[in-house]
Amino acid sequence: MFLVRCAEVVPCSCCGDELVVIGSRRRKLVNSYGESRQLIIRRLRCLQCLRIHHELPDCIVPYKRYESECIEQVVSKSEAPSVAADDSTLQRWRRWFREQAAYLLGCLSSIAIRFHQDPVECLSTSSQSAHHEIGHFVGDAPGWLARIVRPIANANLWVHTRSAFLSIPSLR
């Protein structure tokens, strides 16, 4: 087990007030070899809005069980990735990224505008992929998915997994 503790003081992503530690919870994380490890994630409560937040390290993508490195490898490469996961899981990750890419790009643009930062210089021709456009904000070096997750989650813009709440009508 590993205890996750951030060295920096992060304000509430909803109202900007102070967060206090109210406990912890266990979180499983699977690496590219299929080995599972447990992290102890701190639970934080905002003193003003009373919302509860979890302190996630960069290796975690919210609502995903595999390390961000694994998911990044699958969604960015067309050849067979070296991740110990079912083909259906790999396809689900690719579909998830394709569906979320425009939203993630919009969030990164919004955050850049909010903090008066310019992305990497845009190309004069249209982009070939959503990953390429996102690269203007976070680069394409390894770890780009973690560099997307952190600002979006800290700005309270991460979309909650909706699969548990949506029901798809069955085709008859």
Backbone as CSV, one residue per row, in Angstrom:
resi,resn,N_x,N_y,N_z,CA_x,CA_y,CA_z,C_x,C_y,C_z
1,MET,0.829,-1.181,0.000,0.000,0.000,0.000,0.870,1.241,0.000
2,PHE,0.375,2.267,-0.692,1.085,3.526,-0.778,0.163,4.643,-0.309
3,LEU,0.683,5.529,0.525,-0.080,6.683,0.969,0.187,7.830,0.005
4,VAL,-0.868,8.427,-0.547,-0.739,9.541,-1.478,-0.946,10.828,-0.699
5,ARG,0.040,11.712,-0.754,-0.068,12.992,-0.065,0.604,14.066,-0.899
6,CYS,-0.160,15.075,-1.241,0.319,16.168,-2.073,1.176,17.119,-1.237
7,ALA,2.267,17.599,-1.798,3.147,18.527,-1.092,2.639,19.968,-1.178
8,GLU,1.842,20.251,-2.193,1.345,21.619,-2.363,-0.030,21.773,-1.712
9,VAL,-0.395,23.013,-1.416,-1.708,23.305,-0.845,-2.637,23.650,-2.003
10,VAL,-3.643,22.809,-2.205,-4.583,22.994,-3.304,-5.907,23.492,-2.733
11,PRO,-6.423,24.611,-3.247,-7.715,25.098,-2.750,-8.871,24.296,-3.348
12,CYS,-10.043,24.478,-2.793,-11.243,23.815,-3.306,-11.445,24.212,-4.761
13,SER,-11.690,23.239,-5.612,-11.879,23.521,-7.035,-13.243,24.136,-7.318
14,CYS,-14.143,24.102,-6.349,-15.483,24.676,-6.538,-15.548,26.138,-6.103
15,CYS,-15.012,26.439,-4.906,-15.152,27.800,-4.383,-13.817,28.467,-4.065
16,GLY,-12.720,27.715,-4.072,-11.402,28.289,-3.826,-11.014,28.393,-2.361
17,ASP,-11.856,27.897,-1.451,-11.560,27.984,-0.021,-10.623,26.851,0.397
18,GLU,-10.280,26.830,1.662,-9.345,25.866,2.220,-9.967,24.469,2.350
19,LEU,-9.136,23.457,2.105,-9.544,22.064,2.269,-8.886,21.488,3.512
20,VAL,-9.634,20.674,4.254,-9.077,20.000,5.422,-9.229,18.493,5.236
21,VAL,-8.282,17.741,5.776,-8.306,16.284,5.666,-9.374,15.738,6.614
22,ILE,-10.258,14.878,6.073,-11.306,14.273,6.909,-11.193,12.751,6.958
23,GLY,-10.196,12.212,6.304,-10.034,10.768,6.310,-9.307,10.301,5.069
24,SER,-9.459,9.027,4.780,-8.820,8.457,3.595,-9.652,7.294,3.097
25,ARG,-9.314,6.839,1.906,-9.961,5.664,1.343,-8.947,4.913,0.503
26,ARG,-9.209,3.645,0.320,-8.321,2.811,-0.500,-8.760,2.891,-1.954
27,ARG,-7.772,2.852,-2.841,-8.055,2.917,-4.271,-7.123,1.954,-4.969
28,LYS,-7.700,1.008,-5.720,-6.882,0.062,-6.487,-6.402,0.730,-7.764
29,LEU,-5.208,0.353,-8.175,-4.638,0.870,-9.407,-3.891,-0.274,-10.082
30,VAL,-4.153,-0.490,-11.356,-3.548,-1.588,-12.100,-2.503,-1.017,-13.053
31,ASN,-1.321,-1.641,-13.095,-0.268,-1.172,-14.000,-0.320,-1.931,-15.325
32,SER,0.601,-1.658,-16.214,0.572,-2.249,-17.558,0.813,-3.757,-17.564
33,TYR,1.366,-4.303,-16.474,1.592,-5.747,-16.379,0.387,-6.472,-15.789
34,GLY,-0.651,-5.722,-15.432,-1.836,-6.315,-14.836,-1.738,-6.477,-13.332
35,GLU,-0.644,-5.988,-12.748,-0.458,-6.078,-11.305,-1.236,-4.967,-10.617
36,SER,-1.947,-5.340,-9.565,-2.762,-4.381,-8.833,-2.034,-3.935,-7.571
37,ARG,-2.142,-2.660,-7.264,-1.606,-2.149,-6.011,-2.650,-1.245,-5.373
38,GLN,-2.520,-1.048,-4.109,-3.486,-0.215,-3.402,-2.846,1.100,-3.004
39,LEU,-3.581,2.161,-3.234,-3.166,3.484,-2.800,-4.126,3.931,-1.703
40,ILE,-3.634,4.702,-0.779,-4.494,5.312,0.223,-4.617,6.779,-0.173
41,ILE,-5.820,7.145,-0.567,-6.106,8.487,-1.077,-6.734,9.316,0.043
42,ARG,-6.223,10.515,0.255,-6.808,11.370,1.288,-8.129,11.969,0.818
43,ARG,-9.090,12.027,1.728,-10.370,12.689,1.491,-10.287,14.069,2.115
44,LEU,-10.702,15.077,1.366,-10.620,16.456,1.816,-12.005,17.092,1.762
45,ARG,-12.322,17.934,2.743,-13.605,18.647,2.749,-13.318,20.143,2.724
46,CYS,-14.094,20.853,1.908,-13.985,22.299,1.829,-14.661,22.913,3.058
47,LEU,-14.004,23.881,3.655,-14.557,24.515,4.849,-15.754,25.417,4.526
48,GLN,-15.839,25.893,3.279,-16.935,26.794,2.929,-18.114,26.070,2.279
49,CYS,-17.874,25.382,1.179,-18.990,24.744,0.459,-19.266,23.318,0.940
50,LEU,-18.398,22.780,1.798,-18.542,21.457,2.418,-18.501,20.297,1.428
51,ARG,-18.031,20.511,0.222,-17.896,19.420,-0.741,-16.674,18.579,-0.404
52,ILE,-16.768,17.305,-0.747,-15.673,16.373,-0.489,-14.889,16.156,-1.774
53,HIS,-13.577,16.196,-1.657,-12.668,15.985,-2.784,-11.701,14.868,-2.414
54,HIS,-11.148,14.222,-3.418,-10.130,13.194,-3.201,-8.837,13.677,-3.834
55,GLU,-7.752,13.487,-3.135,-6.441,13.922,-3.602,-5.855,12.820,-4.487
56,LEU,-5.902,13.020,-5.792,-5.443,11.999,-6.733,-4.045,12.314,-7.248
57,PRO,-3.165,11.313,-7.297,-1.849,11.529,-7.904,-1.974,11.568,-9.424
58,ASP,-0.920,12.020,-10.086,-0.936,12.153,-11.545,-1.086,10.821,-12.271
59,CYS,-0.779,9.722,-11.606,-0.857,8.420,-12.279,-2.291,7.911,-12.387
60,ILE,-3.270,8.617,-11.819,-4.664,8.177,-11.847,-5.491,9.060,-12.764
61,VAL,-6.290,8.418,-13.601,-7.321,9.112,-14.371,-8.621,8.871,-13.609
62,PRO,-9.347,9.944,-13.261,-10.576,9.736,-12.479,-11.508,8.716,-13.127
63,TYR,-12.045,7.832,-12.311,-13.010,6.802,-12.691,-12.417,5.710,-13.579
64,LYS,-11.106,5.624,-13.674,-10.442,4.551,-14.406,-9.606,3.745,-13.424
65,ARG,-9.476,2.450,-13.650,-8.749,1.568,-12.741,-7.292,1.354,-13.134
66,TYR,-6.928,1.654,-14.368,-5.550,1.477,-14.820,-4.796,2.793,-14.709
67,GLU,-3.468,2.704,-14.609,-2.624,3.891,-14.540,-2.811,4.742,-15.791
68,SER,-2.620,6.040,-15.657,-2.775,6.939,-16.801,-1.791,6.580,-17.914
69,GLU,-0.628,6.085,-17.551,0.375,5.671,-18.537,-0.173,4.568,-19.451
70,CYS,-0.920,3.626,-18.892,-1.509,2.525,-19.667,-2.535,3.062,-20.658
71,ILE,-3.425,3.897,-20.164,-4.480,4.443,-21.013,-3.881,5.322,-22.095
72,GLU,-2.878,6.117,-21.718,-2.191,6.976,-22.686,-1.571,6.150,-23.804
73,GLN,-0.936,5.053,-23.444,-0.294,4.187,-24.429,-1.323,3.624,-25.411
74,VAL,-2.487,3.262,-24.922,-3.517,2.666,-25.770,-4.150,3.697,-26.698
75,VAL,-4.486,4.873,-26.188,-5.199,5.848,-27.022,-4.280,6.588,-27.984
76,SER,-2.968,6.569,-27.749,-2.081,7.328,-28.629,-1.389,6.490,-29.687
77,LYS,-1.443,5.174,-29.583,-0.737,4.326,-30.546,-1.712,3.442,-31.299
78,SER,-1.429,3.271,-32.574,-2.295,2.417,-33.383,-1.867,0.948,-33.343
79,GLU,-0.571,0.686,-33.103,-0.129,-0.706,-33.017,-0.535,-1.307,-31.683
80,ALA,-0.341,-2.576,-31.543,-0.771,-3.288,-30.335,-0.002,-2.788,-29.118
81,PRO,-0.702,-2.252,-28.142,-0.024,-1.761,-26.938,0.385,-2.916,-26.029
82,SER,1.352,-2.658,-25.168,1.793,-3.698,-24.233,1.142,-3.463,-22.867
83,VAL,-0.183,-3.592,-22.848,-0.955,-3.421,-21.618,-1.729,-4.708,-21.369
84,ALA,-1.645,-5.212,-20.158,-2.347,-6.448,-19.797,-3.808,-6.135,-19.502
85,ALA,-4.586,-6.038,-20.581,-6.023,-5.774,-20.453,-6.731,-6.439,-21.628
86,ASP,-8.016,-6.716,-21.453,-8.811,-7.321,-22.522,-8.930,-6.366,-23.697
87,ASP,-9.123,-6.940,-24.885,-9.334,-6.108,-26.073,-10.553,-5.208,-25.915
88,SER,-11.591,-5.696,-25.239,-12.788,-4.872,-25.051,-12.475,-3.655,-24.175
89,THR,-11.586,-3.818,-23.206,-11.178,-2.686,-22.360,-10.391,-1.675,-23.175
90,LEU,-9.483,-2.166,-24.021,-8.692,-1.269,-24.864,-9.599,-0.495,-25.819
91,GLN,-10.573,-1.173,-26.413,-11.517,-0.496,-27.309,-12.351,0.527,-26.551
92,ARG,-12.752,0.195,-25.335,-13.535,1.118,-24.513,-12.732,2.379,-24.198
93,TRP,-11.440,2.217,-23.899,-10.595,3.388,-23.638,-10.470,4.245,-24.878
94,ARG,-10.255,3.638,-26.037,-10.144,4.415,-27.288,-11.432,5.169,-27.574
95,ARG,-12.568,4.490,-27.396,-13.866,5.137,-27.622,-14.068,6.276,-26.622
96,TRP,-13.723,6.036,-25.358,-13.848,7.070,-24.333,-13.046,8.312,-24.720
97,PHE,-11.807,8.099,-25.179,-10.966,9.249,-25.538,-11.527,9.974,-26.762
98,ARG,-11.963,9.225,-27.766,-12.549,9.873,-28.956,-13.764,10.704,-28.570
99,GLU,-14.620,10.167,-27.697,-15.828,10.873,-27.282,-15.519,12.081,-26.411
100,GLN,-14.461,12.016,-25.621,-14.132,13.101,-24.694,-13.144,14.122,-25.248
101,ALA,-12.500,13.823,-26.373,-11.415,14.666,-26.877,-11.837,16.107,-27.101
102,ALA,-12.981,16.327,-27.719,-13.431,17.699,-27.976,-13.695,18.434,-26.663
103,TYR,-14.291,17.745,-25.703,-14.561,18.359,-24.404,-13.250,18.690,-23.687
104,LEU,-12.306,17.748,-23.680,-11.019,17.982,-23.028,-10.293,19.148,-23.671
105,LEU,-10.342,19.232,-24.990,-9.720,20.337,-25.710,-10.366,21.663,-25.324
106,GLY,-11.685,21.679,-25.221,-12.390,22.886,-24.802,-12.017,23.293,-23.383
107,CYS,-11.896,22.321,-22.497,-11.493,22.614,-21.117,-10.088,23.202,-21.068
108,LEU,-9.171,22.621,-21.821,-7.800,23.140,-21.836,-7.760,24.550,-22.402
109,SER,-8.562,24.804,-23.428,-8.636,26.160,-23.995,-9.172,27.142,-22.964
110,SER,-10.222,26.745,-22.270,-10.827,27.591,-21.242,-9.841,27.904,-20.120
111,ILE,-9.121,26.894,-19.677,-8.139,27.088,-18.603,-7.017,28.006,-19.076
112,ALA,-6.570,27.829,-20.312,-5.510,28.690,-20.860,-5.975,30.143,-20.926
113,ILE,-7.211,30.363,-21.327,-7.755,31.725,-21.394,-7.877,32.304,-19.988
114,ARG,-8.382,31.488,-19.054,-8.579,31.951,-17.678,-7.272,32.419,-17.046
115,PHE,-6.178,31.724,-17.345,-4.891,32.068,-16.744,-3.984,32.835,-17.690
116,HIS,-4.546,33.361,-18.773,-3.814,34.205,-19.739,-2.554,33.524,-20.260
117,GLN,-2.693,32.252,-20.622,-1.568,31.515,-21.166,-1.867,31.138,-22.604
118,ASP,-0.840,31.174,-23.417,-0.984,30.786,-24.818,-0.540,29.346,-24.978
119,PRO,-1.297,28.570,-25.763,-0.830,27.204,-26.044,0.383,27.252,-26.960
120,VAL,0.977,26.109,-27.169,2.060,26.003,-28.131,1.530,26.518,-29.461
121,GLU,2.363,27.160,-30.240,1.916,27.792,-31.474,1.138,26.824,-32.371
122,CYS,-0.028,27.262,-32.825,-0.892,26.424,-33.657,-0.358,26.330,-35.073
123,LEU,-0.650,25.230,-35.721,-0.244,25.025,-37.098,-1.200,25.752,-38.030
124,SER,-0.736,26.094,-39.222,-1.590,26.785,-40.177,-2.543,25.834,-40.882
125,THR,-2.244,24.537,-40.860,-3.138,23.553,-41.458,-3.969,22.893,-40.377
126,SER,-5.107,22.337,-40.776,-5.960,21.691,-39.789,-5.291,20.432,-39.251
127,SER,-5.637,20.114,-38.019,-5.035,18.984,-37.322,-5.553,17.658,-37.863
128,GLN,-4.753,16.625,-37.709,-5.134,15.290,-38.151,-5.939,14.542,-37.102
129,SER,-5.739,14.859,-35.815,-6.427,14.132,-34.758,-6.633,15.026,-33.551
130,ALA,-7.542,14.598,-32.686,-7.792,15.335,-31.450,-6.543,15.312,-30.573
131,HIS,-5.828,14.175,-30.567,-4.610,14.078,-29.775,-3.592,15.110,-30.231
132,HIS,-3.517,15.335,-31.528,-2.585,16.318,-32.077,-2.947,17.722,-31.593
133,GLU,-4.235,18.062,-31.594,-4.674,19.380,-31.131,-4.424,19.543,-29.635
134,ILE,-4.675,18.511,-28.860,-4.427,18.573,-27.415,-2.944,18.755,-27.158
135,GLY,-2.106,18.212,-28.033,-0.659,18.365,-27.905,-0.203,19.805,-27.916
136,HIS,-0.998,20.708,-28.496,-0.655,22.127,-28.478,-0.698,22.690,-27.056
137,PHE,-1.448,22.064,-26.184,-1.573,22.533,-24.802,-0.643,21.799,-23.844
138,VAL,-0.476,20.494,-24.022,0.285,19.697,-23.049,1.507,19.016,-23.644
139,GLY,1.744,19.180,-24.937,2.868,18.523,-25.580,2.561,17.064,-25.880
140,ASP,3.490,16.391,-26.529,3.264,14.987,-26.876,4.281,14.059,-26.231
141,ALA,5.072,14.575,-25.307,6.025,13.735,-24.580,5.253,12.793,-23.654
142,PRO,5.858,11.675,-23.277,5.168,10.758,-22.367,4.651,11.488,-21.128
143,GLY,3.458,11.104,-20.698,2.828,11.753,-19.556,1.811,12.804,-19.960
144,TRP,1.501,12.901,-21.259,0.576,13.947,-21.719,-0.822,13.768,-21.136
145,LEU,-1.259,12.529,-20.924,-2.596,12.330,-20.362,-2.667,12.846,-18.925
146,ALA,-1.635,12.602,-18.140,-1.595,13.124,-16.769,-1.597,14.650,-16.785
147,ARG,-0.942,15.259,-17.791,-0.921,16.720,-17.890,-2.270,17.281,-18.325
148,ILE,-3.123,16.451,-18.897,-4.493,16.867,-19.229,-5.372,16.725,-17.991
149,VAL,-5.253,15.605,-17.311,-6.133,15.277,-16.189,-6.005,16.285,-15.053
150,ARG,-4.788,16.604,-14.687,-4.571,17.440,-13.506,-5.272,18.797,-13.576
151,PRO,-5.036,19.610,-14.618,-5.705,20.921,-14.615,-7.224,20.827,-14.754
152,ILE,-7.699,19.863,-15.524,-9.149,19.737,-15.721,-9.823,19.278,-14.435
153,ALA,-9.234,18.311,-13.754,-9.804,17.842,-12.483,-9.707,18.923,-11.416
154,ASN,-8.579,19.633,-11.359,-8.409,20.680,-10.354,-9.297,21.888,-10.618
155,ALA,-9.744,22.069,-11.848,-10.659,23.165,-12.169,-12.119,22.725,-12.009
156,ASN,-12.315,21.509,-11.514,-13.661,20.938,-11.310,-14.430,20.812,-12.628
157,LEU,-13.722,20.472,-13.694,-14.339,20.327,-15.009,-14.386,18.880,-15.473
158,TRP,-13.869,17.948,-14.669,-13.851,16.545,-15.095,-15.268,16.001,-15.106
159,VAL,-15.662,15.373,-16.200,-16.995,14.819,-16.334,-17.069,13.496,-15.585
160,HIS,-18.060,13.397,-14.720,-18.269,12.175,-13.940,-18.669,11.052,-14.888
161,THR,-18.247,9.840,-14.580,-18.642,8.701,-15.394,-20.154,8.555,-15.345
162,ARG,-20.765,8.483,-16.488,-22.218,8.460,-16.527,-22.758,7.078,-16.832
163,SER,-21.897,6.116,-17.041,-22.368,4.791,-17.434,-23.261,4.157,-16.375
164,ALA,-23.031,4.480,-15.125,-23.836,3.888,-14.059,-25.220,4.523,-13.969
165,PHE,-25.381,5.687,-14.581,-26.630,6.417,-14.441,-27.475,6.424,-15.704
166,LEU,-26.906,6.061,-16.811,-27.634,6.060,-18.064,-28.099,4.642,-18.407
167,SER,-29.291,4.555,-18.893,-29.745,3.254,-19.383,-30.032,3.395,-20.862
168,ILE,-29.500,2.491,-21.622,-29.701,2.499,-23.065,-30.890,1.583,-23.361
169,PRO,-31.893,2.106,-24.068,-33.029,1.234,-24.384,-32.568,0.053,-25.238
170,SER,-33.042,-1.092,-24.897,-32.641,-2.277,-25.640,-33.328,-2.290,-27.008
171,LEU,-32.588,-2.779,-27.974,-33.131,-2.875,-29.339,-33.920,-4.165,-29.454
172,ARG,-35.117,-4.075,-29.941,-35.948,-5.276,-30.076,-36.178,-5.618,-31.504
